[in-house]
């Protein structure tokens, strides 16, 4: 199934999360996270997005931690 759009840029996702928090939203679902932030995505941009998200929240995980070639 061809994808007609690329993963969201980290800055745009951060902006969306910031505005949601300012509006009092504590929990949210986003297509970007489940689809484009998977460390197993074929899109390299998704790996970078996952890494920026982890850095922002102080999480030690990195997309390379989930690489299929790692034991």
BELFEN-V102086 format. One record per pair of residues at least 12 apart in sequence whose C-alpha atoms are under 10 Angstrom apart, sorted by the first residue. I is the first residue (numbers start at 0). J is the second residue. D is the distance in Angstrom with one decimal. If there is no record, write none. Layout:
[[I	J	D] [I	J	D]]
This chain:
[[5	31	9.8] [5	35	8.3] [5	42	8.4] [5	44	8.0] [5	45	8.8] [6	30	9.8] [6	31	6.8] [6	32	9.5] [6	34	8.6] [6	35	5.5] [6	36	8.0] [6	42	8.0] [6	43	9.4] [6	44	6.4] [6	45	6.1] [6	46	9.8] [6	47	9.8] [6	48	7.9] [7	30	9.9] [7	31	6.8] [7	32	9.6] [7	35	7.9] [7	36	9.3] [7	44	8.5] [7	45	8.4] [7	48	7.9] [8	31	9.9] [8	44	8.3] [8	45	9.2] [8	47	9.3] [8	48	7.1] [8	51	9.9] [9	44	9.6] [9	45	9.7] [9	47	8.4] [9	48	5.7] [9	49	8.8] [9	50	9.6] [9	51	6.8] [9	52	7.6] [10	48	9.5] [10	51	9.4] [12	29	9.6] [12	31	8.4] [12	32	9.6] [12	48	9.1] [12	52	9.2] [13	51	9.7] [13	52	8.5] [13	55	9.1] [31	45	8.9] [31	48	9.3] [31	49	10.0] [32	45	9.1] [32	48	9.0] [32	49	8.2] [32	52	9.6] [35	47	9.9] [35	48	7.8] [35	49	8.2] [36	48	6.0] [36	49	4.9] [36	50	8.7] [36	51	9.9] [36	52	8.6] [36	62	9.1] [37	49	6.9] [37	62	8.1] [37	65	9.4] [38	50	8.6] [38	60	9.8] [38	61	7.8] [38	62	4.6] [38	63	7.5] [38	64	8.3] [38	65	6.2] [38	66	7.6] [38	67	9.9] [39	62	7.6] [39	63	9.2] [39	65	6.8] [39	66	7.0] [39	67	7.9] [40	62	9.5] [43	62	9.7] [45	62	8.8] [46	61	8.1] [46	62	5.4] [46	63	8.1] [46	65	10.0] [47	61	8.9] [47	62	7.6] [48	62	9.2] [49	61	7.2] [49	62	6.5] [50	62	6.2] [50	63	9.0]]
